[in-house]
Amino acid sequence: MKQYLLSVHSVEGAPTPSDEETQIMFRETGRIIDDMQAAGAWVFAGGLTSPDSATVVRVENGATSMSDGPFVETKEHIAGFWVIKCDDLDAALAWAERCAAACGPVEVRPFDDLSQA
């Protein structure tokens, strides 16, 4: 089975969900994870802290530097992700549709062949 990354995106400046909306999102994503596990599709998942908590590490000419903030200066950031295994892209897209309904836009990307276990 091929592995896919389903990444959830947040948009800087978008309205913050209310506590009630957040709890609904958590319940729905919890149900999806339960279903993924029951179907044998779930590998692992995780939510990420805000982009301003990121540290970028660079090595140039043997010197290491570290800077605060996200690597990419953008208004959209990855908020969380699932790694799943599916027979094909259509199956991964079906999971992504459920995830997007629960928590917003989801990007689906297959792992390259070298990353497959």
RALIN-V21534 format. One record per pair of residues at least 6 apart in sequence whose C-alpha atoms are under 7 Angstrom apart, sorted by the first residue. I is the first residue (numbers start at 1). J is the second residue. Records with the same first field share a line. If there is no record, write none. Layout:
# RALIN-V21534
I=J / J
This chain:
# RALIN-V21534
1=85 / 86 / 87
2=85 / 86 / 87 / 88 / 116
3=83 / 84 / 85 / 86 / 110 / 111 / 116
4=83 / 84 / 85 / 92 / 108 / 109 / 110 / 111
5=81 / 82 / 83 / 84 / 108 / 109 / 110
6=81 / 82 / 83 / 96 / 106 / 107 / 108 / 109
7=78 / 80 / 81 / 82 / 106 / 107 / 108
8=78 / 79 / 80 / 81 / 104 / 105 / 106 / 107
9=76 / 77 / 78 / 79 / 105 / 106
10=76 / 77 / 78 / 79
11=75 / 76 / 77
12=75 / 76
25=102 / 103
28=102
29=99 / 102
33=42
36=42
41=84 / 85 / 86
42=83 / 84 / 85
43=83 / 84 / 85
44=82 / 83
45=81 / 82 / 83
46=80 / 81 / 82
47=79 / 80 / 81
48=79 / 80
51=69 / 70 / 77
52=69 / 70
53=69
54=68 / 69 / 70
55=66 / 67 / 68 / 69 / 70
56=66 / 67 / 68 / 69 / 70 / 71
57=65 / 66 / 67
58=64 / 65 / 66
59=65
86=92
96=106
100=106
